[in-house]
Amino acid sequence: MEQLAIGIDLGGTNLKGIIMSREGEGRHLTRVPTEAKKGGQKVLENILTLVDKIVQKEGSKDNIIGVGIGTPGFVDRDGTIIGGAENLPGWKGMQIYEPIQQQFGLPATAGNDVTVTALAEWRFGAGKGFKNIVCLALGTGIGGGIVANDLLYKGSHGMAGELGHICVETNGLQCNCGQKGCVERYASATGIVELAIRVCQELDVKQQTPFAHEVLRKPQNLTSKIVYDYVKRNDPVACRVNELVCEKLARAVGIIVNALSPDRIILGGGVMMAGQVIIDTVSRYVPMFCWPEVWKRCDLAIAQLGENAGVLGAAGLVFEDFTDRRILEDRRDDV
Ligand SMILES: [Zn+2]
């Protein structure tokens, strides 16, 4: 019998849903508005509506083994949102498994929306074929996810993978999480822009390059894409910014390498539109921040799945939690 999973990706504006086979073939990609401002109960109702639409399109529930949800914040083992979803007012405290079970008779599972993208990359993207991978998503902030021994590592309360808050500078820039010097303050899209503006403001007039002129003229228009467009043109100031960004990122990568010794670390998110230049620069700095013997057995790669990684990962979580995890655990019990 074909097994199918429903995956839901909870975004600030839209909820995206898909039905997916074990091999990663998706169909019935559907969107409904999140209506985040109307509160947690409304968001949950919209999730139920979306699941219903997908079931209607499929025409039968017979082969569906469960519903997986990727959500901002942290989900405890029983399906309660325990925090970290500030962009969704009233979402904290919601219980999301029971209503799905009640309305559709299907089991539900959930994980952090960025963490589950690591599962998608491991199953279908740049992490395919490896046993242990780590993903860093460089977007507005930096999120992360860990696949260890072929399973997504959620930690005891669904909080594992907050790799953007690895501290890379003592008494560094203040972060929203309360710490100072988190890597996301330097190597997220937001962090890169702030860093670039600071670097340009500290230059003497003589040191200014075309990049610095553009930044200083309209700093509010700067994006990480503009920074990397100038890096590609070898603008010395833009290249200096890239070095600073990648050195900070390499510190975080080094800590991850020493702690987990993964086969591969995958960098994704909007910043990675810049591509290979970031991989090459980070790779140059990593040996300064970890044990070279461990780093020799790891590499850096660019994420492959793009914007659908969230729904694919959420659906992948269903296969992991309701079939694969049991098979793997049974096998371990046999040993
Ligand atoms: Zn932080």
Residues whose N, C-alpha, C, O or C-beta is under 5 A from the ligand:
A	BS01	ZN	G164 H165 C175 N176 C177 Q179 C182
